[in-house]
Amino acid sequence: MKTIGLIGGTSWLSTVDYYRFINEETARRLGGLHSARLVLASIDFAELAAAMQAGDWDAAGDILGRAAESLHRAGVDGIMLCSNLIHKVHDVVAARVPEPFLHIGDALAAAITAGGYSVVALLGTRPIMEEGFYRERIEAKSGARIIVPEEKDRAYINTAVFERMCRNQFTDEDRAEHNRIIGELGRRGAQCVILGCTELPVLLSTSSLPLLSSSLVHSLYAVDWSLGTKGE
């Protein structure tokens, strides 16, 4: 079993899910009292969020890069970023250490291919939905077409994530609005939905379309890698 380094605290709510998912799946596969070999570097999300909101991605990359270096010193075999948005600086962070990174986009592309989906809806923060660093990697590796909500709905989702979900506030109003948005994406041809923010699976457990929880998919991909069924 390889040791996985987790860069978490982005936010801590979703990091709890990563820890649980990876351990649950490791125990399911190996049985007995087995659990995963993990090292967690948990950052202060307020510092990272301030850098991201200011558009200072160099500072954000440095915060995450220092976390990666701490995992390297701890002797991990591979590293994962426990958040979707921070993959914007994946290449910068990965360059700071020699260990392989388990990219969330690669995990989602593999799940899309396995599910046979050709049109996939994507929900997440604005950069996830609007920029190419995330969508283009998934499209290139899966061959699927990714569609996103209309602008007003993208703005709503972004606000809901940062102003409520990251503060552990999950409301019925937000749940209803996200399900309405998913219904509209289904009418546009989406066959499933990527929950491309690790807080979204906490909000939504069911919907009118199949849901790909990014945190769960990423976690299962990491277990595959740790136990030797995925290449580096």
Residue, then its C-alpha position, 0 to 999 in steps of 0.5 A: m500500500k502506497t502512502i497518500g499525502l492529502i493537501g486539505g483544509t480547502s475547506w476542512l468540511s470536504t477534507v473530512d469526506y476525503y479521509r472517510f472515503i479513502n479509509e472506507e474504500t481501503a477497508r472494503r477492499l482489504g477487509g479486516l482492520h485495514s485502513a489507508r496510509l495517509v498524511l494530511a497537510s491541512i492549511d488555514f483556508a482563510e489565507l488561501a481564500a483571500a489570495m484566490q479572491a484577490g486574484d493572487w494565484d502566485a500566493a495561492g500556489d506558494i501556500l499549497g506548494r509549502a504544504a506539498e513540501s511538508l508532505h514530501r518531507a513526511g515521506v509520502d508516495g503521492i499527493m492529491l489536492c483535496s479540492n477542485l478549484i485549487h487545481k488551477v495551480h496544480d502544475v506550479v504546486a506539482a513542480r515543487v516536489p518529486e512525488p506524483f500528483l493524483h489529478i482530480g480531472d484524470a479521476l473524473a475523466a476515467a469515471i465519465t469514460a466508464g459510465g459511457y457519458s458523452v454530454v456532461a454537465l459541470l457545477g462548481t465555482r466560477p473558475i471551474m465552470e468558466e476557465g479551461f484548466y479543469r474542463e479541457r483536461i476532462e474533455a481531452k481525456s474522456g472525449a465527452r462534451i462538458i456544458v455549464p449553467e447560464e451566467k446568472d446560475r453560475a453566479y448563484i452557485n459561486t456565491a452559495v459555495f463561498e458565502r454559505m457552504c464553505r461556512n457549513q451552511f447547507t440550506d433547502e433553498d440552495r438545494a432546490e436551486h441547484n436541482r432546478i439548474i440541474g433540470e435545465l442542464g438535463r433539458r440541454g442534453a446532459q446525461c450526468v452532472i459533475l459536482g465540481c466543488t467538494e462542498l456540493p456533494v454535501l448539499l446534494s445526495t440525489s438529483s434528476l441526473p446521475l451525480l459524479s461527486s468529485s470528492l468521492v471519484h477522486s478518493l476512489y481513484a486514489v485508492d486504486w493508485s495506492l493499492g496498485t491498480k492505477g499507474e502513476 
